[in-house]
Amino acid sequence: MTAVAPPSAVSVLVAHGAMMRGAADGSVGRADAPAQGTEGLYIADTRLLSRWILEINDSTFWDVGSVREPGRRETALSPAARRNQTHDLFVLRTQELDAGGLTDTLRIRNLGREPITARLVLRAGTDFADQFTVRTDGRIFDLSAAASSMDVHDDGSLAFDYSHTFRGRTFQAGVRLAASIPPMVRREPADGRFVGAALSWDLALAAGETQALTVSAVASGGQARPTVPAAVVRSGEGLTALARQSLKDLDSLLMPCPVKPELTIPAAGLPWFLTLFGRDSLLASMLTREECPQLLGDVLRALAATQGTVDDPARVEQPGKIVHEVRVSELAQLGAVPYGRYYGTVDSTPLFLMAMGQVEDPALLRDLEQPARAAVEWILGDGGLKDTGFVRYTPDPAGLLHQGWKDSFDAVAGADGREPVGAIALAEVQGYTWRGLRECARLAAEQWDDPAWAGTLRGLADELKLRFRDEFWMENQNFPALAVDGEGQQVDALAANAGHLLWAGILDADDARAVASRLLRDDFFTGWGIRTLAEGQHYYHPMSYHNGSVWPHDSMLAAEGMAAYGLTDQARTVAAGIREAAAHFGNSLPELFGGFSRADFPVPVRYHHAGSPQAWAAAAGLAAVRLTSSSERAD
C-alpha cells in the first residue's frame, strides 16, 4: 500500500462563494510546478488560479505577521534573509475576496536611507481544474478535448480562457488579470491545461517612500458581492467569543445562490461545499433562526426554484423532491458527474416543510404554497409514505449510497454490522416528516385557506407517529433503532440520529426522557459532545467520519430537542460541552472532531479532513451560546 502523508498546513481565505487555498503569505502553488495539490483560487468550483507567487529582487517572502477576517487577509512580508542580513524592503499585503474574484494590494516600503529600485515579480497561472479533479476520491475524467489560452492586451492586462466541449455540450471559463501599474509580461511555458505568465514591475523608491500596487484576478462574468444580511455582521459588542466567531464564519460562507444570484444563501462549507445544499442550508438557517432570521427565506426560495420536476434516475430527481446539491462547474455542466442538480437525499424534502413553520412572512408563505404541496405529494408518493408507511430511500451506487445526513458508505448498519436490505427508512427522517406534515397542516389552515387539507395532513402525521413508535422502538434498549430496512427489520445500532427525534418532537415525553438520558451516558457522550455512534457498536471508531466522531450540529440538534421537552439540565450539559470544545478550535467549530472522551485526552482531537468553516457547525456554536446563556439567566 502507498502511505498517505498527513495534510500540510494550508491557509484558507473564503468569502461569498470564492475560496483561496494557499500559503500563509498569500501565495498559491510553486514556481516550478503548474499546480500544487488542492491549492488555488476557486470560484463556482473551478480553480481560476493555480499559481500566484510574489518575488522581490529574486527573493521569496517570509510571512512575519498576519490578520484575517472573513474574505480579507492582511500580511506583513519581509524578503527571505540570513540571520544577520537586513533588507530595506518591506511589504504590507492585503488580499480581499468577493464573489467575483481576488484583489491583491501591495504596499512596498523602502525602510532604508538610500533610494532603491524594487523589482517585483508576480508569477500567475491557471489550469482551470474542476474541484472534482483535485479532490482525492480516485475518479478519472476525460479532459482530452479541453483547451486553455492566454491573451495579453495593450494595457498590460491578461486574459486566461478555457473551453471544453464534451458530448455536444461546451463549458467555458475565464479569469482576467489587471494591475494599477501596467506590468511587463512574459509568457511562461504551457503545460497541458496550464497557462501562465510572469508579471514584473521596476519600482523606484526614495528613502522612506511607500508605493502601492493593486492586482486583481476576476472571473469572467463574476458576480458582484451580495448584500450581507445585517444580523450576520452586526456589532460584536456584548457577544461571547464563540458567538462572534460563529457569526464571522457564517458571514464568510454567504454567497449568491448558484441558480438565482439575487438570493443570498449559506454555502455548506469548506473546502468543497461552497454551494447550495438542501439539508445543510436548511439546518444552518433553522439553527440560526434567532441570530440570523433573514437567511431562511432566501434558502426556501432557492430550494423551491430547484425543486424536482421530472423523473431522472441518473440524478435521483423526482417531481416535488428537494435538491441535495447544486453545482455549476465544468464536469457538472458537461454531465460527467450527476451533481449539477443532484437529488440523492431523503431528508431535504421533509426538512423543507419543517422549515416553513419558522416563516412569518405571509407573502413568502403564499409563494411557497405550491412548492409545499408538491413536496407533500413526493413524501406520499415517491418518498414512500403512502405505500410503505415510512419515507424511504433506495441506495444509489452511482452517487450516494446512503442519503440521510450521515451519507458515508458504512453509516447505516446494525449493532453487529448487519447491512440493511432494500429501501431504508431512517429514524430521524420520520421525525422530520412528522413535524413537516404538522407545520404544513397549520399553514394550510392559517395561511392557505384549506382546512380540509390541514385535517388530512394532521391525520397522516398522527398515524406516522403511532407507526413509528411501533416499528422503530427497541424495547430491550428503551431507544429507537437507527433505521428499518426494506424487509421490516430494525437496523438496531445505537446512533445519535435519535437526538434529531427530540428536535423534531415526534417522541412522547417518557420516550424523550429515555433518549436524552441514553445520549448522555458515557458510551455516547464524550464530555465535548455526542458521538454519532455509541461505543460497542460494530462500526464504532472514534476517528471515523460518521461512526463515532462528534459533529457539533448533530449534538446541538439533540440539545435543542432536550430543551424543547423541558430537559434543560441535559440540554445545558450538551451545549456546555460543545461550547468548551469550541474554545480549543479558536471558537471556529469544525465540521466534526474525534470521538475520544475527556478521559482519553484533555482536548478535543482534530479530524484531519474536517471542513472549517462549516455552516451548520457555526450555527451549532450560536445554538450552544444561546442554550447555555438562557440556562445561566434561569439560574
N, C-alpha and C positions, 0 to 999 in steps of 0.2 A: 504493500500500500504506500501511496505517496503521502508524506507528512504535510499537514496544512499549518502554515505559520500563523500565529495569532495576529489579529488585525493591528496594523500600525496606527499610531496616533494620527487622527485626521481632524482638522479644524473645519467646522461646517458653518456656513452662513446661509440663512434662509429667510425669505420674505415673499409673500403673495404669489406663490407658485414657482418661484425661482429658487434654485439651490446651488451653492458653490461649495464643493468639497476640495480641500487642498491643504497646504501647509499653513502654520500659524502666521507666517509673514505675508500671506495673501497670494502666494504663488500656487500654480497648478502644474503638475507634470514635471518632466525633466527636459533639459535642452537636448539630450542625446537620444530621446525616445519619443515617438509620436503620441503616446498616451501612457499613463501610469495607473493601472488598476481601475478603480472607480472614481478617481479624481476628475473634476471638471465643473463647468458651469452648465447646469441643466435647466431648461425651460420646456414645459409640455413634454416631459420625459425624454427629451432629446439633448444630447451633450453638444452644446454650442461652442464650448472652448475646452480643449483637452491639453492645451499648453498656454500658460500665462506666467512668464518668468521675467523678473526685473533684474537687470545688472547695471552697475555703475562703475565706470573706469575699469572694465574687465573683472569686476569683483561681484560676487553674490552678496546678499544681505543677511544680517542676523536680526531676528526679532528681539528687540530689547524692551518691549513694553506694549501692551495692547489693552483695549477696552472694547467690549462688544455689547450690543443691544440688538433687538430684532431688526434684521436687514441692514445692519451697519457695523463696521469694524474700523476702529482707528488703531494704527500700529506705528510705533516708533522703530525705524530701521537704521542700522549702522553697518557700513561695509565690513565684511569679514576681515579680521586682522589678527596679528600675533599678540601675545600678552602685553608686550611693551610698545606696540605700534599704535600711533594716533592718526585717525583720519579726520580731516577737516570737514568732510561732507556728512550730512545728517538728513534723513528723510522722514517726514511725517506723512503717512499714507492713510487715506480714508476711502474705504470701499463701501458702496451702497448698492443694494439690490432692490429692484421692484419687479413688477410683473413683466416688464419689457426687457430687462437685462441688467448689466453691471455698469456702474460709473466708478472709475478709479482715479482719485485725485491725489497727486503727489506734490508735496511742498518741500523743495530741495533747498537746503540751507548751507551756506559756507560759514563754518564756525571759526575759520582761521583769520589771520591778519592780512593776508595777501589775496589778490584776485586768483580765481581758479576756473578752469573750464571742466565742467562735468559732462562726460559722455554717458548718456543714459540709453540703454537698450532694453526694449520690451520684445520678447520672443512670444509670438501669439500664433495659435493654430487650432485646428479642429478636425475631428474625424466624424462628426455628426452621428455618433453612436446612439442607438436606441437603448434605453435603460435595460431592456430585457437582454441585450447582448453583453452587458458588462456585469450583470448580476450572476453570481456563481451557482446557477441551477442546472448547468450542463446542456442547455438547449443550443442547437446549432441552426443557423438560418442562412438561406441562400441570398447573398448580397452581391452576387457577381455582376448584376446589371446596374449597380449603383455608381454614381459619378460625382466627384467633388470638383470645384473650380474656385479660382481666386482672381479678382479684378482689382487693379489699383487705379484710383481716379486722380485727376489732375491736382486736386486739393490735398492729396496725401491720404485720403480715406480709403478703406479697403472693404471689399465685399467678398465674403466666403459664401458659396452657394452649393446646394446639394440636390440631387434628383435621383429618384429610384422608381422605375416602372416595373410592376410585378403583377402578373395575371390580369393585365389590362387596366390596372389602377396605377396612378402616379402620386408619389409623395414628394413634396418639395419643402426645403427648409433653407434658412439663410441667416447670417449674422453680419451686421455692419459695424466696422470699427472706425471711429473718428476721434481726432485729437484737437485740443485747443491750440496747439502749435503744430503746424504740418511737419510730419517726420520725413526722414529719408527711409525708403522702403527697399528691402532686399528679400526677394523670394527665397524660401528655403525648400530643399528637395521634397517633392511629394512622396508619400509612402502609402500605397493603397488608397484608402479613403481620406487619408490625412493630407491637408494642405496648410501651409503656414508661411509666416514672414517674420523678419526681424525689423522692427521699427526703431529708429535711432534719432537722438537729438544731441546736439552740442550746445550746452547751456553755459554762457559766460556769467560767472557770479562774482561780484565785487566782495570785498571783505565784509562779512556780516550780512550779506544780501540773501534774500529768500525769493525763489521763483516758483510759480505754481504751474503744473501741467495736469490736464484732465484728459483721460482716455475713456471712451465709452464703447461698450460692446452690446449692441441692441439687436434683438431678434427681429427678423423681417416680419412686419405685421404685428409686432409685440403690443400687448395691451398696456394701457396706462394703469398706474397704481389705483386700485379700487378705493372707494371711500371706506375708511375703517370705522366700524361701529364705535360710538363714543364710550360705551361701557367697558370696552376692552382696553382702551388707552386712557382711562380715567386716572386721576391723580393717585399716586401711591400713598398719600397721606392717610395714616390710620390703618393701613393694610399690614397684615403679617408678611414676613419674608416669603413664605410659601404662596400666599395669595398673590403677592406682587409678581413673583417669578412665573406662576402659573398663567397669569394674565398676559405676561410678556410672551410666553411660549405660544399661547393661543393666538396672540396678535401676529406672531411670525408665520403662523400656518394659515391665516386668512388669505383667500385667493379668489380671483374671478372664477365662476363656475365654467368648466371647460366647454359646455354647450350653450350656456346663456351667460355671457360675460358681465351682464348688468347685475347679476346676482353675486353676492359675496358668501362663500361657503368656507367652513373649516376643512382644510385638507386633512387626511387621516394622519399623516406624519412622515417623518424622515426615516430612512433616506429614500425609499422607493414608493411612497404612497402619497405623493403630492398631487392628489386629485380627489374627485368626488367619490366617496364610498357610502353606500346606503346605510349600513349598520353603524359604521364609525361616526359618520357625520350626525346621525340621529342621536346616538347615545351621548356624544360630546355635547350636543346642543341641549339635550334634556338635563344632563348633569350640571350645566351652567345656566339653568333657567333663571336663577335669581341674579347672578352677576352679569350675564350677557343675554338678556331675554330676546334681543333682536335677531339672534343667529337662527333660531328655529324657523322663522317664516321663510327666509331665503332657502334654507335646506329643504323644506317641504315643497316649495315651488320648483326647485331644481329636480327633486325626485319625481314630482308629478310630470315634469317635462320629459323625463327619461323613462317613464313607466312603460312596461312592456305592452306591445300592441299586436304581436303576431306570435305564432309558434315557430321557434327556430331552435332545434335541438343542439346545434353547434354552440350556441350562446346560452342555452338553457332558458331562453326567453319564452314567456307565455303571456297572454293578454292579462293586464291588471297587475302583473308582478313588478315589484320594486327592484331596481337595479342593484347589483353588488358593487360594481366599479365601472368607471368611465375612463377610457384612455384615448388620447388624440395623437400618439406618437406614430412613427413610421410603420412599425410592424402591426400595430393595431389598425391603422387606416388601410394597410395593404391586405389585411386579413390573414397575416401569417401567425397571429395569435388571436384568440377569441375575445380579447379583453377590451375591444373598442367600446362595446357595451356588453358586459357580461352579467348574467342574471343568476349565477350559481350561488344563491343564498336563500335559505328558507326562512330567515327571521326578519329581513328588512321590511317585508310587507306588513306583518302584524305590528312591528315597531312603528311603521309609518302611521298606522291607525292610532296606536297608543300615543304617539307624539301629538296628534291633533287635539288630544284632550288638554294640552297645555296652551293652546292657541285661544286668545281672547278677541282677536280682530275679526269682526263679522264679515268684512269684505273678503278677507283671506279665506275664511271658512266657506263662504259662498263659492269661491273659486275651487275649493278643494272637494266639494260635494261629489262631483262626478269621478275624480280620481279615487275618492274613498269608496264609492260604490263599485268601481272596477276592482279595487283591492279586496273588498269583501267577496266578490264573485270568484276571484282567484283562490282565496282561502277555502271557500266552499267547494270549488271545482278542482282545478289542477293541484291546489295545495293539499287536497285530500280530506278535508274535514267532513264533508257530506258522506263520502263513500267509506272512509276508514275510521272515522271518529276522531282523528287527530290530524294536525298539519305535519306533513312528512316531506322528506327529500329522498331522491334516488342518487347514490354516489355517482359523480361524473369523472370517469377515469381520464378524460381528455382535458379536464380543468381541475376543479376542486373536488376531491373525493368526499370530504365532509363539508357541510355547508351551514353549520352554525358558527358562532363566534370562535370556537376552537376548531379550526379547519385543518390542522395537521393530519397526515395520513393515519396516525395512530391515536388520534384524540378521542375516538369513540370505541370503547371495548369494555368487556365485563371485568369484574374484580379479579378473575382468574385469567384474563387476557382473551376470552372468547370474543370473536369478531361477530358483529351483528349481521343478520341476513335480511336482504331485501330493503324495502323503503324504511327509513329510520325516522321515528318521531322523538325529537329531543325534548327533555323536560322543560327547559326554560322557554322554548318556542310555544308550548301550550300555555304557559303563563302569560307571555306577550299576547297571544291570540285572545285569551280570555279578557285581558284588560283592554285590548284594542276593540273587541266587539262591544264591551261595556261603554267605552268612550264614544264609539260611533253611535251606539244607541242613544246616548244622552244628546249628542249633536243632532241626530235625526229628529228628536223630539223638540229640542230647544232652538235649533238654528235652521233646519231644513224642512220643517213643517210636514213631517212624515211619521206620525205616531204609530202607524201600522208596522212600518219597517223597524222602528225603535223596539216595538214589542217582539218582533221576530228575532232581532239581534240579542235582546236580553235573554230570550228563551234559549238561543244557541249557546250563549255564554254560560248559563246555568247548567245546561246539560253537559257542556265540556268540563266544568268544574267537578261535577259528580263523577264523570267518566275518568277524569284524570286521577282522582283520589283512589278509585277502584283499581286502576291498572298500573299506576306508577308507584304507589306507596308500598314500601318494603316493610312489612310488619316486624320482621326479625331485626331490622336495623332502626326502625322508627324514623325512616328517612326515605326520600324519593329516589327512585332509580334514575340513572343518567339518561336513559332512553328506553323506548320499547321498539323492538325491531319488527320487520315485516311478517314474522311468524307469531307476533304477540308475546314474544319472550322479553322479559326485563333485561336490560343491559345494566347489571347491578353494581357497577363501580360507584364508590363514594366520591362524588365530584362536586366542586364549588358551584356548578351550574345551579344547584339548589338555592343558592343565595339570590339568584335572579328571580326565583319564585316569590321570595319575600318582597322584592322590589315591585314585582308585578301585582302582588296582592291576592293571588289565587288561593292561598292556603287558609284553612281555618285557624283560629287563634291557637289552639293546642298544638297543631302541627307546626305552626310558625315558631312557637317557643322551642319545640323539639329540634327544628332545623337550626335555629340560631344557637342553641346550646351545643349542638353537634359540631357546628363550624368553628366554635371556639375551643374545642378540645385540641390536645397537643398534636394529634396526627394531621389536623388541618391548619391550625393557627400557629404561625411561626413566632409571634410577637411583633413582627413587622406587617403581616398581612395574612390572608387566607390562601393556602395552597390550592392550585387548580385541581389537584387530585390528592386524596389523603394518602399518607404513608400506609404501606401494607398492600396497596393495590398492585396488580401485576405490572402495569406500565409505569408505576411511580418512579420518578427520578427528579431530584431537586434542581438539576440543571437542564431539564428538558424544556421544550418550548411551551407545551400545554399540559404536561403531565406531572405537575409537582412544583412548578415555578409559582411565583406570586405576580399577578397582574393588578396594578393599582385600581384600574376601573372596575375590575371584577370584584375586588374586595369592597369597594365603595358602593357599588350597587347593592351588595348584601347589607352593608351598614345602613344605607338609606332605607332599605326594606325593614330592617330591625327597628329603626326609629319610627317608621310609619305604623308598625304594630305596637308601639309603646314600649319597646325593649330598649330603652335609652342607654342603660349601662352597657349592654352588649354592643350597641352601635358606637358608643363612645370608645370602647376598647379597640375596636377595629380601626376607627378613624384616627385615634391617637397613635396606633402602630404605624399606619401609613404616613401620618404627619412626621413621626420621628424618623422613619425610613427616608423620607424626602430630604431631611437635613443632611443626610450622608451623600446625597446626589446633588448638592448645591441647590436644593429646593426645586430642581428641574426633574420631576419624576420621569423615569424611563418607561418604555412600553412594558417591560417586565424585569424582574430580578430573580435571583436564585431562591429556591425554597428551603434554604437552611434556617434553622431556628436560632434564636439569640444564644442558646446554649452551645450551638455548634460553632458560631463565630460571632465576634462582638459587633460587627457592622453588616449591613446587607451585602450580599455577594452579587457582583455585577454579572449580568448575562452578556457575553461578548457582543452579540449582534443585535442587541435591543435598540430599537429606534428611539431617538430623542432629538427634538421634542416630538411628542405624540399627542394628538388632540384629546383623546379620552383619558390619557394619563394626566395631562394638565388639568382637565376637567375634574378628575378624581382629587387632585390637590385642592381645588376650590371646595369640593364637597367635604373633604376632610376638615378643612378650616371651618366650614360652616357648621358641621356637626359638633366639633369639639368646642367651638365658640358658644354655640347655643347651650351646650351642656354646662359650660363654665358659668354662663349667665344664670342658668337654672339653679346651680349650686349657691 
